[in-house]
Amino acid sequence: MAKRKSGSIKKFLEDYPIIPVVVITFVLGSLFGYGVGQMRSGNRLEWRKKVEKPKAFKKEAIASSVPATVVPAVLPTKLPKASLIEEAARVTEELFHPTPMGEQVWKPRIAFVIDDVGHNKHYNDLLFSMERPVTLAILPQVTYSKFFAEEGKKHGFETILHLPLEPENDDDPGPGTISVRMSTGEVRRTLNQNFASVPGVTGLNNHMGSLATRDRGLMYLILKELKRRNLFFLDSMTHPNSVAHQVAFGVGIPAFQRDVFLDNVDEVEYIKEQIEQAARVAKQVGRAVAIGHYRENTLSAIKEAIPRLEAEGFEISSLEDLM
Protein backbone atom coordinates (compact mmCIF):
# COMPACT_ATOMS: atom_id res chain seq x y z
CA MET A 1 0.00 0.00 0.00
CA ALA A 2 2.86 2.36 0.95
CA LYS A 3 4.71 1.35 -2.19
CA ARG A 4 1.67 2.16 -4.29
CA LYS A 5 1.29 5.59 -2.61
CA SER A 6 4.94 6.36 -3.22
CA GLY A 7 4.54 5.42 -6.84
CA SER A 8 1.53 7.75 -7.20
CA ILE A 9 3.49 10.70 -5.79
CA LYS A 10 6.39 9.93 -8.13
CA LYS A 11 4.05 9.75 -11.11
CA PHE A 12 2.34 13.05 -10.07
CA LEU A 13 5.72 14.85 -9.89
CA GLU A 14 6.69 13.42 -13.27
CA ASP A 15 3.44 14.68 -14.76
CA TYR A 16 3.74 18.17 -13.13
CA PRO A 17 7.47 19.01 -12.82
CA ILE A 18 6.76 22.76 -12.18
CA ILE A 19 5.29 22.07 -8.73
CA PRO A 20 8.63 21.42 -6.97
CA VAL A 21 10.09 24.60 -8.48
CA VAL A 22 7.15 26.70 -7.20
CA VAL A 23 7.34 25.22 -3.70
CA ILE A 24 11.10 25.74 -3.39
CA THR A 25 10.82 29.34 -4.67
CA PHE A 26 8.05 30.16 -2.19
CA VAL A 27 10.02 28.78 0.75
CA LEU A 28 13.20 30.60 -0.18
CA GLY A 29 11.27 33.88 -0.75
CA SER A 30 9.61 33.63 2.66
CA LEU A 31 12.92 33.09 4.37
CA PHE A 32 14.53 36.01 2.51
CA GLY A 33 11.64 38.38 3.29
CA TYR A 34 11.75 37.53 6.96
CA GLY A 35 15.48 38.29 7.10
CA VAL A 36 15.11 41.67 5.36
CA GLY A 37 12.27 42.62 7.69
CA GLN A 38 14.42 41.93 10.73
CA MET A 39 17.27 44.01 9.27
CA ARG A 40 14.97 47.00 8.55
CA SER A 41 13.52 46.90 12.04
CA GLY A 42 17.00 46.99 13.53
CA ASN A 43 18.13 49.80 11.23
CA ARG A 44 15.07 51.92 12.05
CA LEU A 45 15.73 51.71 15.76
CA GLU A 46 19.38 52.52 15.21
CA TRP A 47 18.44 55.51 12.94
CA ARG A 48 16.08 56.93 15.59
CA LYS A 49 18.82 56.79 18.19
CA LYS A 50 21.23 58.63 15.88
CA VAL A 51 18.67 61.35 15.10
CA GLU A 52 17.57 62.01 18.66
CA LYS A 53 21.11 62.45 19.97
CA PRO A 54 22.07 65.32 17.61
CA LYS A 55 18.72 66.99 18.28
CA ALA A 56 19.38 66.99 22.00
CA PHE A 57 22.87 68.34 21.39
CA LYS A 58 21.51 71.03 19.03
CA LYS A 59 18.97 72.14 21.66
CA GLU A 60 21.74 72.61 24.22
CA ALA A 61 23.99 74.44 21.71
CA ILE A 62 21.28 76.90 20.70
CA ALA A 63 20.26 77.60 24.29
CA SER A 64 23.87 78.32 25.30
CA SER A 65 24.99 80.37 22.26
CA VAL A 66 21.97 82.61 21.50
CA PRO A 67 21.04 85.29 24.07
CA ALA A 68 17.34 85.01 24.82
CA THR A 69 17.04 88.80 25.07
CA VAL A 70 18.27 89.31 21.48
CA VAL A 71 16.86 86.45 19.40
CA PRO A 72 14.23 84.15 20.89
CA ALA A 73 15.42 80.63 20.00
CA VAL A 74 12.87 78.36 18.36
CA LEU A 75 13.89 74.88 19.46
CA PRO A 76 13.16 71.79 17.35
CA THR A 77 10.58 69.39 18.72
CA LYS A 78 11.25 65.72 19.43
CA LEU A 79 10.74 63.35 16.56
CA PRO A 80 7.33 61.69 16.86
CA LYS A 81 7.08 57.96 17.06
CA ALA A 82 5.60 57.57 13.65
CA SER A 83 6.23 55.58 10.52
CA LEU A 84 8.84 56.72 8.00
CA ILE A 85 6.06 57.87 5.67
CA GLU A 86 4.54 60.11 8.36
CA GLU A 87 7.96 61.51 9.23
CA ALA A 88 8.67 62.28 5.57
CA ALA A 89 5.33 64.09 5.30
CA ARG A 90 6.16 66.20 8.35
CA VAL A 91 9.59 67.23 7.01
CA THR A 92 8.12 68.05 3.58
CA GLU A 93 5.47 70.27 5.19
CA GLU A 94 8.15 72.22 7.10
CA LEU A 95 10.25 72.67 3.97
CA PHE A 96 7.51 73.93 1.70
CA HIS A 97 5.40 75.79 4.30
CA PRO A 98 7.94 77.37 6.69
CA THR A 99 6.78 79.37 9.66
CA PRO A 100 6.68 83.07 8.63
CA MET A 101 9.33 85.20 10.36
CA GLY A 102 7.27 88.37 10.04
CA GLU A 103 4.67 89.86 7.76
CA GLN A 104 6.11 91.69 4.75
CA VAL A 105 3.64 93.77 2.79
CA TRP A 106 4.59 94.93 -0.69
CA LYS A 107 3.45 98.46 -1.56
CA PRO A 108 3.55 100.26 -4.92
CA ARG A 109 5.67 103.42 -4.66
CA ILE A 110 5.22 106.91 -6.06
CA ALA A 111 8.00 109.52 -6.15
CA PHE A 112 6.81 113.12 -6.50
CA VAL A 113 9.45 115.45 -7.99
CA ILE A 114 8.96 119.22 -7.77
CA ASP A 115 10.82 120.98 -10.60
CA ASP A 116 11.94 124.61 -10.96
CA VAL A 117 12.55 125.20 -7.26
CA GLY A 118 14.74 128.21 -6.38
CA HIS A 119 13.39 131.35 -8.03
CA ASN A 120 11.18 132.39 -5.08
CA LYS A 121 9.83 131.27 -1.70
CA HIS A 122 6.14 131.96 -2.41
CA TYR A 123 4.95 128.45 -1.58
CA ASN A 124 7.64 127.14 0.74
CA ASP A 125 5.24 126.89 3.70
CA LEU A 126 2.86 124.78 1.62
CA LEU A 127 5.76 122.71 0.29
CA PHE A 128 7.32 121.92 3.65
CA SER A 129 3.96 121.13 5.23
CA MET A 130 3.75 117.86 3.25
CA GLU A 131 6.01 116.00 5.70
CA ARG A 132 6.78 113.28 3.17
CA PRO A 133 9.99 112.45 1.25
CA VAL A 134 9.13 114.65 -1.76
CA THR A 135 12.04 115.35 -4.14
CA LEU A 136 13.06 118.96 -4.78
CA ALA A 137 14.68 119.58 -8.18
CA ILE A 138 16.54 122.84 -7.50
CA LEU A 139 17.70 125.21 -10.22
CA PRO A 140 21.36 126.29 -9.93
CA GLN A 141 22.72 129.79 -9.58
CA VAL A 142 19.36 131.45 -8.84
CA THR A 143 18.26 133.52 -5.84
CA TYR A 144 17.15 130.74 -3.48
CA SER A 145 19.15 127.75 -4.76
CA LYS A 146 21.14 127.34 -1.56
CA PHE A 147 18.16 128.15 0.67
CA PHE A 148 16.07 125.28 -0.69
CA ALA A 149 19.05 122.91 -0.72
CA GLU A 150 19.54 123.49 3.00
CA GLU A 151 15.90 123.79 4.06
CA GLY A 152 14.92 120.77 2.03
CA LYS A 153 17.43 118.62 3.90
CA LYS A 154 16.24 119.98 7.26
CA HIS A 155 12.67 118.93 6.44
CA GLY A 156 13.73 115.45 5.31
CA PHE A 157 13.23 116.11 1.60
CA GLU A 158 15.43 114.68 -1.12
CA THR A 159 17.29 117.36 -3.12
CA ILE A 160 18.64 117.03 -6.66
CA LEU A 161 20.20 119.46 -9.14
CA HIS A 162 17.73 120.60 -11.82
CA LEU A 163 20.35 121.03 -14.56
CA PRO A 164 19.47 123.53 -17.33
CA LEU A 165 20.15 121.95 -20.73
CA GLU A 166 19.75 123.39 -24.21
CA PRO A 167 16.26 122.95 -25.75
CA GLU A 168 15.50 122.62 -29.44
CA ASN A 169 13.54 125.93 -29.43
CA ASP A 170 14.64 129.43 -28.42
CA ASP A 171 13.55 129.16 -24.76
CA ASP A 172 16.18 130.23 -22.24
CA PRO A 173 16.75 127.59 -19.52
CA GLY A 174 18.41 130.19 -17.29
CA PRO A 175 21.74 130.46 -15.45
CA GLY A 176 24.08 127.46 -15.60
CA THR A 177 22.79 126.20 -18.95
CA ILE A 178 24.90 123.62 -20.77
CA SER A 179 24.64 123.65 -24.58
CA VAL A 180 25.68 121.19 -27.26
CA ARG A 181 28.24 123.71 -28.61
CA MET A 182 30.28 123.85 -25.40
CA SER A 183 33.77 122.36 -25.18
CA THR A 184 34.59 119.61 -22.68
CA GLY A 185 36.27 122.16 -20.39
CA GLU A 186 33.27 124.50 -20.50
CA VAL A 187 30.87 121.68 -19.67
CA ARG A 188 32.93 120.62 -16.65
CA ARG A 189 33.37 124.19 -15.35
CA THR A 190 29.63 124.88 -15.65
CA LEU A 191 28.78 121.63 -13.89
CA ASN A 192 31.13 122.44 -11.01
CA GLN A 193 29.58 125.92 -10.61
CA ASN A 194 26.08 124.45 -10.65
CA PHE A 195 26.86 121.82 -8.03
CA ALA A 196 28.54 124.42 -5.83
CA SER A 197 25.37 126.54 -5.84
CA VAL A 198 23.14 123.60 -4.77
CA PRO A 199 25.15 121.76 -2.10
CA GLY A 200 24.36 118.30 -0.80
CA VAL A 201 22.32 116.93 -3.73
CA THR A 202 21.99 113.17 -4.25
CA GLY A 203 21.13 113.23 -7.96
CA LEU A 204 20.33 115.27 -11.05
CA ASN A 205 17.53 115.72 -13.58
CA ASN A 206 17.34 117.86 -16.68
CA HIS A 207 15.59 121.23 -16.97
CA MET A 208 14.36 121.54 -20.56
CA GLY A 209 17.08 119.90 -22.69
CA SER A 210 15.02 118.56 -25.60
CA LEU A 211 18.09 119.08 -27.81
CA ALA A 212 20.90 118.30 -25.35
CA THR A 213 19.41 115.00 -24.11
CA ARG A 214 19.60 113.66 -27.69
CA ASP A 215 23.33 114.37 -27.90
CA ARG A 216 25.15 111.20 -26.78
CA GLY A 217 28.55 112.84 -26.53
CA LEU A 218 27.34 115.67 -24.31
CA MET A 219 25.28 113.37 -22.09
CA TYR A 220 28.26 111.05 -21.72
CA LEU A 221 30.36 113.95 -20.40
CA ILE A 222 27.68 115.00 -17.91
CA LEU A 223 26.86 111.50 -16.71
CA LYS A 224 30.51 110.51 -16.25
CA GLU A 225 30.73 113.45 -13.82
CA LEU A 226 27.67 112.09 -11.98
CA LYS A 227 29.37 108.72 -11.66
CA ARG A 228 32.47 110.37 -10.24
CA ARG A 229 30.28 112.13 -7.66
CA ASN A 230 28.28 108.96 -6.93
CA LEU A 231 24.94 110.53 -7.96
CA PHE A 232 21.88 109.13 -9.75
CA PHE A 233 20.14 110.53 -12.84
CA LEU A 234 16.46 111.18 -13.63
CA ASP A 235 15.61 111.69 -17.30
CA SER A 236 12.71 114.15 -17.32
CA MET A 237 11.91 112.93 -20.86
CA THR A 238 11.36 116.41 -22.32
CA HIS A 239 11.79 114.74 -25.72
CA PRO A 240 10.57 111.23 -26.60
CA ASN A 241 13.86 110.47 -28.38
CA SER A 242 16.06 111.29 -25.40
CA VAL A 243 19.10 109.02 -25.11
CA ALA A 244 20.13 110.33 -21.69
CA HIS A 245 18.83 107.37 -19.65
CA GLN A 246 20.42 104.90 -22.08
CA VAL A 247 23.78 106.62 -21.74
CA ALA A 248 23.36 106.62 -17.94
CA PHE A 249 22.92 102.84 -17.91
CA GLY A 250 25.94 102.52 -20.19
CA VAL A 251 28.04 104.66 -17.87
CA GLY A 252 26.88 102.54 -14.94
CA ILE A 253 24.91 104.89 -12.71
CA PRO A 254 21.39 104.44 -11.29
CA ALA A 255 18.89 106.05 -13.67
CA PHE A 256 15.15 106.69 -13.82
CA GLN A 257 12.70 107.99 -16.38
CA ARG A 258 9.77 110.29 -15.74
CA ASP A 259 6.46 108.42 -16.01
CA VAL A 260 3.92 111.24 -15.65
CA PHE A 261 3.94 115.04 -15.99
CA LEU A 262 1.42 116.32 -13.46
CA ASP A 263 0.80 119.92 -14.51
CA ASN A 264 1.14 120.51 -18.23
CA VAL A 265 -2.20 122.20 -17.54
CA ASP A 266 -2.08 124.35 -14.40
CA GLU A 267 -5.52 123.35 -13.10
CA VAL A 268 -6.24 121.39 -9.91
CA GLU A 269 -8.66 118.90 -11.51
CA TYR A 270 -6.23 118.14 -14.33
CA ILE A 271 -3.41 117.64 -11.82
CA LYS A 272 -5.57 115.30 -9.74
CA GLU A 273 -6.28 113.20 -12.85
CA GLN A 274 -2.54 113.00 -13.54
CA ILE A 275 -1.88 111.87 -9.97
CA GLU A 276 -4.37 109.06 -10.55
CA GLN A 277 -2.46 108.17 -13.70
CA ALA A 278 0.73 107.94 -11.65
CA ALA A 279 -1.09 105.63 -9.21
CA ARG A 280 -2.15 103.36 -12.08
CA VAL A 281 1.43 103.16 -13.35
CA ALA A 282 2.68 102.31 -9.83
CA LYS A 283 0.11 99.53 -9.53
CA GLN A 284 1.15 98.05 -12.86
CA VAL A 285 4.94 98.18 -12.56
CA GLY A 286 5.53 98.71 -8.83
CA ARG A 287 6.65 102.34 -8.94
CA ALA A 288 6.03 105.65 -10.70
CA VAL A 289 7.94 108.92 -11.03
CA ALA A 290 5.63 111.94 -11.27
CA ILE A 291 7.05 115.40 -12.05
CA GLY A 292 5.26 118.65 -11.23
CA HIS A 293 6.38 122.24 -10.72
CA TYR A 294 6.74 124.70 -7.87
CA ARG A 295 3.21 126.06 -8.24
CA GLU A 296 0.36 126.45 -5.77
CA ASN A 297 -2.10 124.20 -7.63
CA THR A 298 0.45 121.42 -8.01
CA LEU A 299 1.60 121.49 -4.40
CA SER A 300 -1.98 121.67 -3.08
CA ALA A 301 -3.12 118.73 -5.21
CA ILE A 302 -0.16 116.57 -4.15
CA LYS A 303 -0.62 117.40 -0.47
CA GLU A 304 -4.32 116.54 -0.65
CA ALA A 305 -3.66 113.29 -2.51
CA ILE A 306 -0.93 111.88 -0.27
CA PRO A 307 -3.12 110.70 2.69
CA ARG A 308 -5.62 109.10 0.32
CA LEU A 309 -2.87 107.33 -1.65
CA GLU A 310 -1.33 106.01 1.56
CA ALA A 311 -4.75 104.78 2.74
CA GLU A 312 -5.07 102.93 -0.58
CA GLY A 313 -1.76 101.14 0.04
CA PHE A 314 0.73 103.33 -1.83
CA GLU A 315 4.04 104.47 -0.38
CA ILE A 316 5.37 107.98 -1.03
CA SER A 317 9.05 107.52 -1.78
CA SER A 318 12.20 109.42 -2.63
CA LEU A 319 13.98 108.57 -5.87
CA GLU A 320 16.91 107.16 -3.91
CA ASP A 321 14.59 104.71 -2.16
CA LEU A 322 13.34 103.46 -5.53
CA MET A 323 16.79 102.11 -6.33
Legacy VTK file of the C-alpha trace (Angstrom):
# vtk DataFile Version 3.0
C-alpha trace
ASCII
DATASET POLYDATA
POINTS 323 float
0.000 0.000 0.000
2.856 2.357 0.953
4.712 1.349 -2.194
1.670 2.162 -4.291
1.290 5.586 -2.607
4.945 6.360 -3.222
4.538 5.415 -6.840
1.534 7.746 -7.201
3.494 10.701 -5.792
6.392 9.934 -8.126
4.049 9.753 -11.107
2.344 13.051 -10.068
5.716 14.854 -9.891
6.689 13.419 -13.273
3.443 14.682 -14.764
3.744 18.173 -13.126
7.471 19.012 -12.820
6.762 22.755 -12.184
5.291 22.067 -8.734
8.632 21.424 -6.968
10.092 24.603 -8.483
7.152 26.699 -7.196
7.342 25.220 -3.697
11.097 25.735 -3.393
10.821 29.338 -4.674
8.051 30.164 -2.188
10.017 28.776 0.749
13.203 30.602 -0.176
11.269 33.881 -0.749
9.605 33.634 2.656
12.921 33.091 4.370
14.535 36.011 2.513
11.635 38.381 3.289
11.750 37.528 6.962
15.477 38.286 7.102
15.108 41.667 5.358
12.274 42.623 7.688
14.416 41.928 10.727
17.271 44.011 9.271
14.971 47.003 8.550
13.521 46.903 12.039
16.997 46.988 13.531
18.133 49.803 11.232
15.069 51.917 12.045
15.728 51.715 15.765
19.384 52.520 15.206
18.445 55.514 12.943
16.080 56.932 15.591
18.822 56.792 18.189
21.226 58.634 15.881
18.674 61.347 15.097
17.572 62.005 18.662
21.113 62.447 19.967
22.073 65.318 17.615
18.722 66.988 18.277
19.382 66.993 22.001
22.874 68.339 21.386
21.508 71.032 19.027
18.971 72.140 21.655
21.742 72.615 24.224
23.995 74.442 21.712
21.277 76.896 20.702
20.265 77.601 24.288
23.865 78.324 25.303
24.986 80.370 22.262
21.970 82.611 21.501
21.041 85.285 24.074
17.336 85.011 24.818
17.041 88.798 25.073
18.274 89.308 21.480
16.860 86.448 19.398
14.229 84.149 20.889
15.425 80.633 19.996
12.866 78.356 18.363
13.890 74.879 19.464
13.157 71.791 17.349
10.584 69.394 18.719
11.254 65.717 19.431
10.741 63.347 16.557
7.335 61.694 16.860
7.084 57.956 17.062
5.600 57.570 13.647
6.227 55.583 10.521
8.837 56.719 8.001
6.065 57.867 5.672
4.538 60.108 8.361
7.960 61.510 9.226
8.675 62.278 5.570
5.330 64.093 5.298
6.158 66.205 8.352
9.590 67.226 7.007
8.123 68.050 3.584
5.471 70.269 5.188
8.149 72.222 7.103
10.252 72.669 3.968
7.510 73.930 1.696
5.403 75.794 4.296
7.938 77.368 6.692
6.776 79.375 9.662
6.684 83.074 8.626
9.334 85.201 10.364
7.272 88.374 10.041
4.668 89.858 7.765
6.111 91.695 4.747
3.638 93.768 2.787
4.593 94.927 -0.693
3.452 98.460 -1.561
3.547 100.261 -4.923
5.668 103.419 -4.658
5.222 106.912 -6.060
7.996 109.524 -6.150
6.809 113.124 -6.503
9.455 115.445 -7.992
8.957 119.224 -7.766
10.821 120.980 -10.601
11.936 124.607 -10.964
12.554 125.200 -7.264
14.738 128.207 -6.384
13.388 131.350 -8.026
11.181 132.387 -5.077
9.829 131.265 -1.705
6.145 131.960 -2.407
4.954 128.449 -1.581
7.643 127.145 0.744
5.237 126.886 3.696
2.860 124.777 1.619
5.758 122.709 0.287
7.325 121.917 3.646
3.963 121.126 5.234
3.746 117.864 3.246
6.012 115.998 5.700
6.777 113.277 3.172
9.986 112.446 1.251
9.130 114.647 -1.759
12.036 115.347 -4.137
13.062 118.965 -4.775
14.684 119.576 -8.176
16.536 122.845 -7.501
17.699 125.211 -10.224
21.365 126.286 -9.934
22.717 129.785 -9.576
19.355 131.453 -8.844
18.256 133.518 -5.839
17.151 130.737 -3.482
19.149 127.747 -4.761
21.145 127.343 -1.560
18.165 128.150 0.674
16.068 125.279 -0.688
19.048 122.906 -0.719
19.540 123.489 2.996
15.900 123.790 4.065
14.922 120.767 2.033
17.427 118.624 3.901
16.238 119.980 7.258
12.669 118.932 6.437
13.731 115.447 5.312
13.227 116.111 1.599
15.428 114.678 -1.122
17.286 117.362 -3.122
18.640 117.029 -6.662
20.202 119.461 -9.136
17.734 120.603 -11.822
20.348 121.026 -14.562
19.466 123.527 -17.332
20.154 121.954 -20.733
19.745 123.385 -24.214
16.256 122.949 -25.745
15.504 122.623 -29.444
13.543 125.928 -29.434
14.638 129.429 -28.418
13.549 129.161 -24.764
16.176 130.231 -22.242
16.748 127.593 -19.525
18.413 130.194 -17.289
21.744 130.458 -15.448
24.079 127.462 -15.595
22.789 126.195 -18.946
24.896 123.618 -20.775
24.639 123.647 -24.577
25.681 121.185 -27.260
28.236 123.712 -28.612
30.285 123.848 -25.400
33.767 122.362 -25.176
34.589 119.608 -22.682
36.266 122.159 -20.395
33.268 124.497 -20.503
30.871 121.676 -19.668
32.933 120.624 -16.650
33.369 124.189 -15.351
29.632 124.884 -15.648
28.776 121.626 -13.894
31.127 122.439 -11.013
29.584 125.916 -10.608
26.084 124.455 -10.651
26.857 121.820 -8.034
28.535 124.419 -5.831
25.367 126.542 -5.842
23.139 123.600 -4.769
25.152 121.762 -2.095
24.361 118.297 -0.804
22.323 116.926 -3.726
21.989 113.173 -4.250
21.134 113.227 -7.957
20.326 115.268 -11.047
17.535 115.715 -13.578
17.344 117.856 -16.684
15.589 121.227 -16.965
14.355 121.535 -20.562
17.077 119.900 -22.692
15.017 118.560 -25.601
18.095 119.076 -27.808
20.896 118.302 -25.348
19.408 115.002 -24.114
19.597 113.659 -27.687
23.334 114.366 -27.903
25.154 111.196 -26.777
28.554 112.843 -26.525
27.336 115.673 -24.310
25.277 113.372 -22.089
28.261 111.048 -21.719
30.363 113.947 -20.400
27.679 115.002 -17.911
26.862 111.505 -16.711
30.505 110.512 -16.249
30.733 113.447 -13.819
27.673 112.093 -11.984
29.368 108.724 -11.664
32.468 110.374 -10.237
30.281 112.130 -7.657
28.275 108.956 -6.934
24.942 110.527 -7.960
21.882 109.134 -9.753
20.136 110.528 -12.842
16.465 111.178 -13.632
15.609 111.693 -17.296
12.709 114.149 -17.323
11.912 112.934 -20.855
11.358 116.407 -22.320
11.793 114.740 -25.717
10.573 111.230 -26.601
13.861 110.467 -28.377
16.061 111.291 -25.396
19.096 109.022 -25.112
20.129 110.329 -21.686
18.826 107.373 -19.645
20.423 104.897 -22.078
23.778 106.623 -21.743
23.365 106.615 -17.938
22.918 102.844 -17.914
25.936 102.516 -20.187
28.039 104.658 -17.869
26.875 102.537 -14.937
24.909 104.890 -12.710
21.388 104.438 -11.288
18.893 106.048 -13.675
15.151 106.694 -13.819
12.697 107.992 -16.380
9.769 110.290 -15.743
6.463 108.415 -16.014
3.919 111.237 -15.647
3.944 115.036 -15.990
1.424 116.323 -13.462
0.804 119.924 -14.507
1.136 120.513 -18.230
-2.201 122.200 -17.539
-2.079 124.349 -14.401
-5.518 123.350 -13.100
-6.240 121.395 -9.911
-8.659 118.903 -11.505
-6.233 118.138 -14.329
-3.408 117.640 -11.821
-5.575 115.296 -9.740
-6.278 113.197 -12.846
-2.536 112.995 -13.536
-1.878 111.872 -9.968
-4.372 109.065 -10.548
-2.460 108.171 -13.703
0.727 107.939 -11.649
-1.086 105.635 -9.215
-2.153 103.363 -12.084
1.428 103.159 -13.345
2.681 102.309 -9.835
0.107 99.531 -9.534
1.147 98.048 -12.861
4.940 98.184 -12.560
5.532 98.711 -8.833
6.652 102.340 -8.943
6.033 105.654 -10.696
7.945 108.917 -11.027
5.634 111.943 -11.270
7.052 115.396 -12.048
5.264 118.653 -11.227
6.382 122.236 -10.719
6.744 124.697 -7.871
3.208 126.062 -8.238
0.357 126.448 -5.770
-2.097 124.202 -7.631
0.452 121.415 -8.011
1.605 121.489 -4.395
-1.982 121.670 -3.080
-3.116 118.732 -5.214
-0.165 116.568 -4.152
-0.617 117.402 -0.466
-4.316 116.545 -0.649
-3.662 113.288 -2.513
-0.934 111.880 -0.268
-3.116 110.701 2.693
-5.617 109.101 0.316
-2.874 107.333 -1.649
-1.327 106.006 1.556
-4.749 104.780 2.735
-5.068 102.928 -0.575
-1.763 101.145 0.040
0.732 103.334 -1.826
4.041 104.473 -0.382
5.373 107.985 -1.034
9.049 107.522 -1.782
12.204 109.418 -2.633
13.981 108.566 -5.871
16.912 107.160 -3.915
14.586 104.707 -2.164
13.344 103.464 -5.534
16.793 102.105 -6.333
LINES 1 324
323 0 1 2 3 4 5 6 7 8 9 10 11 12 13 14 15 16 17 18 19 20 21 22 23 24 25 26 27 28 29 30 31 32 33 34 35 36 37 38 39 40 41 42 43 44 45 46 47 48 49 50 51 52 53 54 55 56 57 58 59 60 61 62 63 64 65 66 67 68 69 70 71 72 73 74 75 76 77 78 79 80 81 82 83 84 85 86 87 88 89 90 91 92 93 94 95 96 97 98 99 100 101 102 103 104 105 106 107 108 109 110 111 112 113 114 115 116 117 118 119 120 121 122 123 124 125 126 127 128 129 130 131 132 133 134 135 136 137 138 139 140 141 142 143 144 145 146 147 148 149 150 151 152 153 154 155 156 157 158 159 160 161 162 163 164 165 166 167 168 169 170 171 172 173 174 175 176 177 178 179 180 181 182 183 184 185 186 187 188 189 190 191 192 193 194 195 196 197 198 199 200 201 202 203 204 205 206 207 208 209 210 211 212 213 214 215 216 217 218 219 220 221 222 223 224 225 226 227 228 229 230 231 232 233 234 235 236 237 238 239 240 241 242 243 244 245 246 247 248 249 250 251 252 253 254 255 256 257 258 259 260 261 262 263 264 265 266 267 268 269 270 271 272 273 274 275 276 277 278 279 280 281 282 283 284 285 286 287 288 289 290 291 292 293 294 295 296 297 298 299 300 301 302 303 304 305 306 307 308 309 310 311 312 313 314 315 316 317 318 319 320 321 322
